[in-house]
Amino acid sequence: CRAAGAQGDPRPAVRSTSRHEKSLGLLTIKFVGLLQQAKDGVLDLKVAADSLEVKQKRRIYDITNVLEGLASLPG
């Protein structure tokens, strides 16, 4: 088994991210940081997804659900 981007491998090299970097807890912490920097506390979820390099927007909705559950965001 060879990694993508290895010599002779036609697939482009892809930046590897660990499971920790994409964990819901860490993404939530990063999302809160973006929210705190957002003007008037308004954050475009597409911008957040792009900034956090989240491929599935479902992860952003998971984060907002966690925060609503903690009463950090108005529901």
PDB file of N, CA, C and O in Angstrom:
ATOM      1  N   CYS A   1       0.834  -1.176   0.000  1.00  0.00           N
ATOM      2  CA  CYS A   1       0.000   0.000   0.000  1.00  0.00           C
ATOM      3  C   CYS A   1       0.886   1.251   0.000  1.00  0.00           C
ATOM      4  O   CYS A   1       1.781   1.383   0.836  1.00  0.00           O
ATOM      5  N   ARG A   2       0.633   2.165  -0.941  1.00  0.00           N
ATOM      6  CA  ARG A   2       1.415   3.389  -1.029  1.00  0.00           C
ATOM      7  C   ARG A   2       0.530   4.582  -0.733  1.00  0.00           C
ATOM      8  O   ARG A   2      -0.673   4.562  -0.992  1.00  0.00           O
ATOM      9  N   ALA A   3       1.134   5.607  -0.193  1.00  0.00           N
ATOM     10  CA  ALA A   3       0.386   6.825   0.079  1.00  0.00           C
ATOM     11  C   ALA A   3       0.143   7.575  -1.222  1.00  0.00           C
ATOM     12  O   ALA A   3       0.960   7.516  -2.142  1.00  0.00           O
ATOM     13  N   ALA A   4      -0.969   8.271  -1.298  1.00  0.00           N
ATOM     14  CA  ALA A   4      -1.258   9.096  -2.469  1.00  0.00           C
ATOM     15  C   ALA A   4      -0.156  10.118  -2.636  1.00  0.00           C
ATOM     16  O   ALA A   4       0.312  10.709  -1.662  1.00  0.00           O
ATOM     17  N   GLY A   5       0.256  10.324  -3.876  1.00  0.00           N
ATOM     18  CA  GLY A   5       1.297  11.292  -4.158  1.00  0.00           C
ATOM     19  C   GLY A   5       2.695  10.677  -4.137  1.00  0.00           C
ATOM     20  O   GLY A   5       3.677  11.359  -4.428  1.00  0.00           O
ATOM     21  N   ALA A   6       2.789   9.384  -3.792  1.00  0.00           N
ATOM     22  CA  ALA A   6       4.082   8.719  -3.789  1.00  0.00           C
ATOM     23  C   ALA A   6       4.609   8.642  -5.214  1.00  0.00           C
ATOM     24  O   ALA A   6       3.837   8.714  -6.170  1.00  0.00           O
ATOM     25  N   GLN A   7       5.913   8.498  -5.357  1.00  0.00           N
ATOM     26  CA  GLN A   7       6.526   8.472  -6.683  1.00  0.00           C
ATOM     27  C   GLN A   7       5.854   7.407  -7.551  1.00  0.00           C
ATOM     28  O   GLN A   7       5.732   6.250  -7.149  1.00  0.00           O
ATOM     29  N   GLY A   8       5.427   7.809  -8.728  1.00  0.00           N
ATOM     30  CA  GLY A   8       4.764   6.900  -9.646  1.00  0.00           C
ATOM     31  C   GLY A   8       3.277   6.768  -9.400  1.00  0.00           C
ATOM     32  O   GLY A   8       2.577   6.150 -10.202  1.00  0.00           O
ATOM     33  N   ASP A   9       2.781   7.327  -8.322  1.00  0.00           N
ATOM     34  CA  ASP A   9       1.360   7.268  -8.007  1.00  0.00           C
ATOM     35  C   ASP A   9       0.681   8.471  -8.656  1.00  0.00           C
ATOM     36  O   ASP A   9       1.044   9.604  -8.341  1.00  0.00           O
ATOM     37  N   PRO A  10      -0.291   8.270  -9.549  1.00  0.00           N
ATOM     38  CA  PRO A  10      -0.918   9.389 -10.256  1.00  0.00           C
ATOM     39  C   PRO A  10      -1.853  10.231  -9.395  1.00  0.00           C
ATOM     40  O   PRO A  10      -2.236  11.329  -9.797  1.00  0.00           O
ATOM     41  N   ARG A  11      -2.220   9.742  -8.237  1.00  0.00           N
ATOM     42  CA  ARG A  11      -3.125  10.506  -7.378  1.00  0.00           C
ATOM     43  C   ARG A  11      -2.378  11.659  -6.738  1.00  0.00           C
ATOM     44  O   ARG A  11      -1.206  11.515  -6.391  1.00  0.00           O
ATOM     45  N   PRO A  12      -3.040  12.815  -6.572  1.00  0.00           N
ATOM     46  CA  PRO A  12      -2.374  13.949  -5.929  1.00  0.00           C
ATOM     47  C   PRO A  12      -2.171  13.684  -4.448  1.00  0.00           C
ATOM     48  O   PRO A  12      -2.949  12.967  -3.819  1.00  0.00           O
ATOM     49  N   ALA A  13      -1.130  14.263  -3.907  1.00  0.00           N
ATOM     50  CA  ALA A  13      -0.894  14.147  -2.467  1.00  0.00           C
ATOM     51  C   ALA A  13      -1.987  14.901  -1.736  1.00  0.00           C
ATOM     52  O   ALA A  13      -2.353  16.009  -2.127  1.00  0.00           O
ATOM     53  N   VAL A  14      -2.502  14.312  -0.687  1.00  0.00           N
ATOM     54  CA  VAL A  14      -3.570  14.920   0.098  1.00  0.00           C
ATOM     55  C   VAL A  14      -3.043  15.143   1.504  1.00  0.00           C
ATOM     56  O   VAL A  14      -2.425  14.260   2.098  1.00  0.00           O
ATOM     57  N   ARG A  15      -3.300  16.350   2.035  1.00  0.00           N
ATOM     58  CA  ARG A  15      -2.869  16.643   3.397  1.00  0.00           C
ATOM     59  C   ARG A  15      -3.636  15.748   4.358  1.00  0.00           C
ATOM     60  O   ARG A  15      -4.867  15.727   4.359  1.00  0.00           O
ATOM     61  N   SER A  16      -2.911  15.028   5.155  1.00  0.00           N
ATOM     62  CA  SER A  16      -3.513  14.110   6.106  1.00  0.00           C
ATOM     63  C   SER A  16      -3.867  14.854   7.386  1.00  0.00           C
ATOM     64  O   SER A  16      -3.074  15.647   7.893  1.00  0.00           O
ATOM     65  N   THR A  17      -5.050  14.596   7.896  1.00  0.00           N
ATOM     66  CA  THR A  17      -5.440  15.168   9.181  1.00  0.00           C
ATOM     67  C   THR A  17      -5.771  14.032  10.128  1.00  0.00           C
ATOM     68  O   THR A  17      -6.335  13.011   9.735  1.00  0.00           O
ATOM     69  N   SER A  18      -5.414  14.229  11.356  1.00  0.00           N
ATOM     70  CA  SER A  18      -5.693  13.189  12.335  1.00  0.00           C
ATOM     71  C   SER A  18      -7.153  13.249  12.765  1.00  0.00           C
ATOM     72  O   SER A  18      -7.846  14.243  12.545  1.00  0.00           O
ATOM     73  N   ARG A  19      -7.597  12.170  13.379  1.00  0.00           N
ATOM     74  CA  ARG A  19      -8.965  12.141  13.898  1.00  0.00           C
ATOM     75  C   ARG A  19      -9.148  13.230  14.946  1.00  0.00           C
ATOM     76  O   ARG A  19     -10.226  13.813  15.055  1.00  0.00           O
ATOM     77  N   HIS A  20      -8.098  13.506  15.716  1.00  0.00           N
ATOM     78  CA  HIS A  20      -8.188  14.527  16.754  1.00  0.00           C
ATOM     79  C   HIS A  20      -8.479  15.891  16.142  1.00  0.00           C
ATOM     80  O   HIS A  20      -9.286  16.649  16.679  1.00  0.00           O
ATOM     81  N   GLU A  21      -7.825  16.216  15.012  1.00  0.00           N
ATOM     82  CA  GLU A  21      -8.013  17.518  14.385  1.00  0.00           C
ATOM     83  C   GLU A  21      -9.445  17.714  13.904  1.00  0.00           C
ATOM     84  O   GLU A  21      -9.896  18.852  13.774  1.00  0.00           O
ATOM     85  N   LYS A  22     -10.160  16.644  13.641  1.00  0.00           N
ATOM     86  CA  LYS A  22     -11.527  16.737  13.146  1.00  0.00           C
ATOM     87  C   LYS A  22     -12.549  16.293  14.183  1.00  0.00           C
ATOM     88  O   LYS A  22     -13.723  16.101  13.865  1.00  0.00           O
ATOM     89  N   SER A  23     -12.097  16.130  15.434  1.00  0.00           N
ATOM     90  CA  SER A  23     -13.025  15.711  16.483  1.00  0.00           C
ATOM     91  C   SER A  23     -14.060  16.800  16.723  1.00  0.00           C
ATOM     92  O   SER A  23     -13.786  17.986  16.542  1.00  0.00           O
ATOM     93  N   LEU A  24     -15.237  16.387  17.128  1.00  0.00           N
ATOM     94  CA  LEU A  24     -16.321  17.329  17.372  1.00  0.00           C
ATOM     95  C   LEU A  24     -15.930  18.334  18.452  1.00  0.00           C
ATOM     96  O   LEU A  24     -16.255  19.516  18.345  1.00  0.00           O
ATOM     97  N   GLY A  25     -15.243  17.878  19.480  1.00  0.00           N
ATOM     98  CA  GLY A  25     -14.836  18.777  20.562  1.00  0.00           C
ATOM     99  C   GLY A  25     -13.890  19.866  20.073  1.00  0.00           C
ATOM    100  O   GLY A  25     -14.090  21.041  20.378  1.00  0.00           O
ATOM    101  N   LEU A  26     -12.867  19.490  19.322  1.00  0.00           N
ATOM    102  CA  LEU A  26     -11.904  20.472  18.835  1.00  0.00           C
ATOM    103  C   LEU A  26     -12.547  21.404  17.807  1.00  0.00           C
ATOM    104  O   LEU A  26     -12.287  22.607  17.819  1.00  0.00           O
ATOM    105  N   LEU A  27     -13.372  20.868  16.932  1.00  0.00           N
ATOM    106  CA  LEU A  27     -14.071  21.712  15.966  1.00  0.00           C
ATOM    107  C   LEU A  27     -14.990  22.709  16.677  1.00  0.00           C
ATOM    108  O   LEU A  27     -15.127  23.852  16.243  1.00  0.00           O
ATOM    109  N   THR A  28     -15.615  22.271  17.767  1.00  0.00           N
ATOM    110  CA  THR A  28     -16.486  23.160  18.533  1.00  0.00           C
ATOM    111  C   THR A  28     -15.687  24.305  19.141  1.00  0.00           C
ATOM    112  O   THR A  28     -16.124  25.456  19.108  1.00  0.00           O
ATOM    113  N   ILE A  29     -14.526  23.998  19.692  1.00  0.00           N
ATOM    114  CA  ILE A  29     -13.670  25.035  20.265  1.00  0.00           C
ATOM    115  C   ILE A  29     -13.264  26.042  19.188  1.00  0.00           C
ATOM    116  O   ILE A  29     -13.308  27.250  19.420  1.00  0.00           O
ATOM    117  N   LYS A  30     -12.872  25.550  18.018  1.00  0.00           N
ATOM    118  CA  LYS A  30     -12.485  26.440  16.921  1.00  0.00           C
ATOM    119  C   LYS A  30     -13.680  27.257  16.426  1.00  0.00           C
ATOM    120  O   LYS A  30     -13.540  28.435  16.096  1.00  0.00           O
ATOM    121  N   PHE A  31     -14.853  26.626  16.376  1.00  0.00           N
ATOM    122  CA  PHE A  31     -16.066  27.322  15.947  1.00  0.00           C
ATOM    123  C   PHE A  31     -16.397  28.460  16.907  1.00  0.00           C
ATOM    124  O   PHE A  31     -16.753  29.555  16.473  1.00  0.00           O
ATOM    125  N   VAL A  32     -16.281  28.207  18.201  1.00  0.00           N
ATOM    126  CA  VAL A  32     -16.550  29.245  19.202  1.00  0.00           C
ATOM    127  C   VAL A  32     -15.585  30.413  19.004  1.00  0.00           C
ATOM    128  O   VAL A  32     -15.981  31.570  19.140  1.00  0.00           O
ATOM    129  N   GLY A  33     -14.333  30.123  18.688  1.00  0.00           N
ATOM    130  CA  GLY A  33     -13.369  31.180  18.407  1.00  0.00           C
ATOM    131  C   GLY A  33     -13.795  32.031  17.219  1.00  0.00           C
ATOM    132  O   GLY A  33     -13.698  33.257  17.259  1.00  0.00           O
ATOM    133  N   LEU A  34     -14.270  31.372  16.153  1.00  0.00           N
ATOM    134  CA  LEU A  34     -14.771  32.106  14.986  1.00  0.00           C
ATOM    135  C   LEU A  34     -15.986  32.942  15.355  1.00  0.00           C
ATOM    136  O   LEU A  34     -16.123  34.085  14.918  1.00  0.00           O
ATOM    137  N   LEU A  35     -16.863  32.365  16.159  1.00  0.00           N
ATOM    138  CA  LEU A  35     -18.079  33.063  16.571  1.00  0.00           C
ATOM    139  C   LEU A  35     -17.741  34.308  17.403  1.00  0.00           C
ATOM    140  O   LEU A  35     -18.371  35.354  17.250  1.00  0.00           O
ATOM    141  N   GLN A  36     -16.755  34.184  18.271  1.00  0.00           N
ATOM    142  CA  GLN A  36     -16.349  35.316  19.100  1.00  0.00           C
ATOM    143  C   GLN A  36     -15.741  36.444  18.265  1.00  0.00           C
ATOM    144  O   GLN A  36     -15.839  37.615  18.633  1.00  0.00           O
ATOM    145  N   GLN A  37     -15.118  36.092  17.151  1.00  0.00           N
ATOM    146  CA  GLN A  37     -14.508  37.099  16.271  1.00  0.00           C
ATOM    147  C   GLN A  37     -15.510  37.699  15.286  1.00  0.00           C
ATOM    148  O   GLN A  37     -15.244  38.735  14.678  1.00  0.00           O
ATOM    149  N   ALA A  38     -16.658  37.045  15.131  1.00  0.00           N
ATOM    150  CA  ALA A  38     -17.646  37.479  14.138  1.00  0.00           C
ATOM    151  C   ALA A  38     -18.286  38.797  14.542  1.00  0.00           C
ATOM    152  O   ALA A  38     -18.573  39.040  15.714  1.00  0.00           O
ATOM    153  N   LYS A  39     -18.503  39.640  13.541  1.00  0.00           N
ATOM    154  CA  LYS A  39     -19.145  40.929  13.787  1.00  0.00           C
ATOM    155  C   LYS A  39     -20.563  40.698  14.286  1.00  0.00           C
ATOM    156  O   LYS A  39     -21.324  39.946  13.677  1.00  0.00           O
ATOM    157  N   ASP A  40     -20.915  41.334  15.376  1.00  0.00           N
ATOM    158  CA  ASP A  40     -22.241  41.229  15.986  1.00  0.00           C
ATOM    159  C   ASP A  40     -22.613  39.802  16.360  1.00  0.00           C
ATOM    160  O   ASP A  40     -23.790  39.509  16.567  1.00  0.00           O
ATOM    161  N   GLY A  41     -21.630  38.906  16.451  1.00  0.00           N
ATOM    162  CA  GLY A  41     -21.904  37.524  16.811  1.00  0.00           C
ATOM    163  C   GLY A  41     -22.613  36.729  15.735  1.00  0.00           C
ATOM    164  O   GLY A  41     -23.195  35.680  16.010  1.00  0.00           O
ATOM    165  N   VAL A  42     -22.564  37.232  14.496  1.00  0.00           N
ATOM    166  CA  VAL A  42     -23.227  36.555  13.375  1.00  0.00           C
ATOM    167  C   VAL A  42     -22.154  35.896  12.520  1.00  0.00           C
ATOM    168  O   VAL A  42     -21.237  36.559  12.034  1.00  0.00           O
ATOM    169  N   LEU A  43     -22.275  34.602  12.343  1.00  0.00           N
ATOM    170  CA  LEU A  43     -21.286  33.829  11.598  1.00  0.00           C
ATOM    171  C   LEU A  43     -21.969  33.050  10.481  1.00  0.00           C
ATOM    172  O   LEU A  43     -22.879  32.263  10.740  1.00  0.00           O
ATOM    173  N   ASP A  44     -21.541  33.261   9.258  1.00  0.00           N
ATOM    174  CA  ASP A  44     -22.044  32.507   8.111  1.00  0.00           C
ATOM    175  C   ASP A  44     -21.533  31.067   8.234  1.00  0.00           C
ATOM    176  O   ASP A  44     -20.325  30.841   8.301  1.00  0.00           O
ATOM    177  N   LEU A  45     -22.445  30.104   8.263  1.00  0.00           N
ATOM    178  CA  LEU A  45     -22.045  28.711   8.475  1.00  0.00           C
ATOM    179  C   LEU A  45     -21.202  28.164   7.332  1.00  0.00           C
ATOM    180  O   LEU A  45     -20.367  27.287   7.551  1.00  0.00           O
ATOM    181  N   LYS A  46     -21.405  28.665   6.112  1.00  0.00           N
ATOM    182  CA  LYS A  46     -20.564  28.234   4.987  1.00  0.00           C
ATOM    183  C   LYS A  46     -19.141  28.723   5.191  1.00  0.00           C
ATOM    184  O   LYS A  46     -18.185  27.987   4.949  1.00  0.00           O
ATOM    185  N   VAL A  47     -19.002  29.963   5.634  1.00  0.00           N
ATOM    186  CA  VAL A  47     -17.677  30.517   5.923  1.00  0.00           C
ATOM    187  C   VAL A  47     -17.010  29.698   7.034  1.00  0.00           C
ATOM    188  O   VAL A  47     -15.821  29.388   6.959  1.00  0.00           O
ATOM    189  N   ALA A  48     -17.780  29.357   8.052  1.00  0.00           N
ATOM    190  CA  ALA A  48     -17.247  28.554   9.155  1.00  0.00           C
ATOM    191  C   ALA A  48     -16.788  27.189   8.654  1.00  0.00           C
ATOM    192  O   ALA A  48     -15.707  26.726   9.018  1.00  0.00           O
ATOM    193  N   ALA A  49     -17.595  26.547   7.826  1.00  0.00           N
ATOM    194  CA  ALA A  49     -17.245  25.232   7.289  1.00  0.00           C
ATOM    195  C   ALA A  49     -15.954  25.316   6.476  1.00  0.00           C
ATOM    196  O   ALA A  49     -15.082  24.455   6.595  1.00  0.00           O
ATOM    197  N   ASP A  50     -15.838  26.348   5.657  1.00  0.00           N
ATOM    198  CA  ASP A  50     -14.626  26.525   4.851  1.00  0.00           C
ATOM    199  C   ASP A  50     -13.415  26.800   5.743  1.00  0.00           C
ATOM    200  O   ASP A  50     -12.343  26.235   5.526  1.00  0.00           O
ATOM    201  N   SER A  51     -13.580  27.650   6.727  1.00  0.00           N
ATOM    202  CA  SER A  51     -12.491  28.011   7.619  1.00  0.00           C
ATOM    203  C   SER A  51     -12.002  26.808   8.432  1.00  0.00           C
ATOM    204  O   SER A  51     -10.804  26.640   8.658  1.00  0.00           O
ATOM    205  N   LEU A  52     -12.943  25.985   8.861  1.00  0.00           N
ATOM    206  CA  LEU A  52     -12.601  24.806   9.662  1.00  0.00           C
ATOM    207  C   LEU A  52     -12.230  23.609   8.794  1.00  0.00           C
ATOM    208  O   LEU A  52     -11.892  22.540   9.303  1.00  0.00           O
ATOM    209  N   GLU A  53     -12.299  23.803   7.465  1.00  0.00           N
ATOM    210  CA  GLU A  53     -11.989  22.736   6.506  1.00  0.00           C
ATOM    211  C   GLU A  53     -12.854  21.501   6.747  1.00  0.00           C
ATOM    212  O   GLU A  53     -12.370  20.369   6.744  1.00  0.00           O
ATOM    213  N   VAL A  54     -14.130  21.746   6.951  1.00  0.00           N
ATOM    214  CA  VAL A  54     -15.093  20.676   7.167  1.00  0.00           C
ATOM    215  C   VAL A  54     -15.752  20.361   5.829  1.00  0.00           C
ATOM    216  O   VAL A  54     -16.349  21.238   5.204  1.00  0.00           O
ATOM    217  N   LYS A  55     -15.645  19.125   5.397  1.00  0.00           N
ATOM    218  CA  LYS A  55     -16.206  18.747   4.105  1.00  0.00           C
ATOM    219  C   LYS A  55     -17.721  18.581   4.167  1.00  0.00           C
ATOM    220  O   LYS A  55     -18.431  18.880   3.206  1.00  0.00           O
ATOM    221  N   GLN A  56     -18.198  18.106   5.292  1.00  0.00           N
ATOM    222  CA  GLN A  56     -19.636  17.889   5.449  1.00  0.00           C
ATOM    223  C   GLN A  56     -20.217  18.963   6.351  1.00  0.00           C
ATOM    224  O   GLN A  56     -19.805  19.114   7.501  1.00  0.00           O
ATOM    225  N   LYS A  57     -21.174  19.705   5.820  1.00  0.00           N
ATOM    226  CA  LYS A  57     -21.803  20.754   6.632  1.00  0.00           C
ATOM    227  C   LYS A  57     -22.523  20.165   7.832  1.00  0.00           C
ATOM    228  O   LYS A  57     -22.812  20.877   8.794  1.00  0.00           O
ATOM    229  N   ARG A  58     -22.811  18.895   7.785  1.00  0.00           N
ATOM    230  CA  ARG A  58     -23.470  18.235   8.914  1.00  0.00           C
ATOM    231  C   ARG A  58     -22.656  18.425  10.191  1.00  0.00           C
ATOM    232  O   ARG A  58     -23.225  18.535  11.277  1.00  0.00           O
ATOM    233  N   ARG A  59     -21.320  18.464  10.068  1.00  0.00           N
ATOM    234  CA  ARG A  59     -20.465  18.661  11.245  1.00  0.00           C
ATOM    235  C   ARG A  59     -20.723  20.034  11.872  1.00  0.00           C
ATOM    236  O   ARG A  59     -20.705  20.169  13.095  1.00  0.00           O
ATOM    237  N   ILE A  60     -20.963  21.053  11.036  1.00  0.00           N
ATOM    238  CA  ILE A  60     -21.265  22.392  11.550  1.00  0.00           C
ATOM    239  C   ILE A  60     -22.591  22.362  12.314  1.00  0.00           C
ATOM    240  O   ILE A  60     -22.716  22.968  13.378  1.00  0.00           O
ATOM    241  N   TYR A  61     -23.572  21.658  11.766  1.00  0.00           N
ATOM    242  CA  TYR A  61     -24.866  21.551  12.457  1.00  0.00           C
ATOM    243  C   TYR A  61     -24.706  20.791  13.768  1.00  0.00           C
ATOM    244  O   TYR A  61     -25.364  21.124  14.754  1.00  0.00           O
ATOM    245  N   ASP A  62     -23.842  19.774  13.799  1.00  0.00           N
ATOM    246  CA  ASP A  62     -23.565  19.057  15.044  1.00  0.00           C
ATOM    247  C   ASP A  62     -22.998  20.021  16.089  1.00  0.00           C
ATOM    248  O   ASP A  62     -23.374  19.978  17.261  1.00  0.00           O
ATOM    249  N   ILE A  63     -22.084  20.893  15.643  1.00  0.00           N
ATOM    250  CA  ILE A  63     -21.473  21.865  16.553  1.00  0.00           C
ATOM    251  C   ILE A  63     -22.528  22.822  17.102  1.00  0.00           C
ATOM    252  O   ILE A  63     -22.570  23.067  18.307  1.00  0.00           O
ATOM    253  N   THR A  64     -23.377  23.365  16.233  1.00  0.00           N
ATOM    254  CA  THR A  64     -24.402  24.302  16.709  1.00  0.00           C
ATOM    255  C   THR A  64     -25.373  23.608  17.651  1.00  0.00           C
ATOM    256  O   THR A  64     -25.865  24.223  18.598  1.00  0.00           O
ATOM    257  N   ASN A  65     -25.654  22.333  17.403  1.00  0.00           N
ATOM    258  CA  ASN A  65     -26.531  21.583  18.316  1.00  0.00           C
ATOM    259  C   ASN A  65     -25.886  21.399  19.681  1.00  0.00           C
ATOM    260  O   ASN A  65     -26.557  21.509  20.707  1.00  0.00           O
ATOM    261  N   VAL A  66     -24.585  21.118  19.696  1.00  0.00           N
ATOM    262  CA  VAL A  66     -23.871  20.990  20.968  1.00  0.00           C
ATOM    263  C   VAL A  66     -23.960  22.300  21.740  1.00  0.00           C
ATOM    264  O   VAL A  66     -24.260  22.310  22.934  1.00  0.00           O
ATOM    265  N   LEU A  67     -23.693  23.415  21.042  1.00  0.00           N
ATOM    266  CA  LEU A  67     -23.697  24.717  21.712  1.00  0.00           C
ATOM    267  C   LEU A  67     -25.095  25.105  22.185  1.00  0.00           C
ATOM    268  O   LEU A  67     -25.244  25.682  23.262  1.00  0.00           O
ATOM    269  N   GLU A  68     -26.114  24.796  21.398  1.00  0.00           N
ATOM    270  CA  GLU A  68     -27.481  25.072  21.836  1.00  0.00           C
ATOM    271  C   GLU A  68     -27.808  24.243  23.077  1.00  0.00           C
ATOM    272  O   GLU A  68     -28.461  24.720  24.005  1.00  0.00           O
ATOM    273  N   GLY A  69     -27.348  23.009  23.075  1.00  0.00           N
ATOM    274  CA  GLY A  69     -27.573  22.142  24.232  1.00  0.00           C
ATOM    275  C   GLY A  69     -26.897  22.679  25.494  1.00  0.00           C
ATOM    276  O   GLY A  69     -27.374  22.458  26.607  1.00  0.00           O
ATOM    277  N   LEU A  70     -25.805  23.370  25.310  1.00  0.00           N
ATOM    278  CA  LEU A  70     -25.094  23.964  26.448  1.00  0.00           C
ATOM    279  C   LEU A  70     -25.587  25.375  26.745  1.00  0.00           C
ATOM    280  O   LEU A  70     -25.059  26.053  27.626  1.00  0.00           O
ATOM    281  N   ALA A  71     -26.589  25.805  26.014  1.00  0.00           N
ATOM    282  CA  ALA A  71     -27.181  27.136  26.175  1.00  0.00           C
ATOM    283  C   ALA A  71     -26.175  28.245  25.840  1.00  0.00           C
ATOM    284  O   ALA A  71     -26.276  29.358  26.356  1.00  0.00           O
ATOM    285  N   SER A  72     -25.209  27.933  24.976  1.00  0.00           N
ATOM    286  CA  SER A  72     -24.244  28.943  24.538  1.00  0.00           C
ATOM    287  C   SER A  72     -24.802  29.770  23.399  1.00  0.00           C
ATOM    288  O   SER A  72     -24.345  30.888  23.160  1.00  0.00           O
ATOM    289  N   LEU A  73     -25.786  29.232  22.693  1.00  0.00           N
ATOM    290  CA  LEU A  73     -26.439  29.940  21.602  1.00  0.00           C
ATOM    291  C   LEU A  73     -27.929  29.972  21.873  1.00  0.00           C
ATOM    292  O   LEU A  73     -28.483  29.021  22.425  1.00  0.00           O
ATOM    293  N   PRO A  74     -28.578  31.051  21.492  1.00  0.00           N
ATOM    294  CA  PRO A  74     -30.039  31.080  21.650  1.00  0.00           C
ATOM    295  C   PRO A  74     -30.676  30.025  20.751  1.00  0.00           C
ATOM    296  O   PRO A  74     -30.254  29.850  19.607  1.00  0.00           O
ATOM    297  N   GLY A  75     -31.670  29.332  21.247  1.00  0.00           N
ATOM    298  CA  GLY A  75     -32.280  28.244  20.492  1.00  0.00           C
ATOM    299  C   GLY A  75     -33.468  28.581  19.718  1.00  0.00           C
ATOM    300  O   GLY A  75     -34.039  27.716  19.055  1.00  0.00           O
TER     301      GLY A  75
END
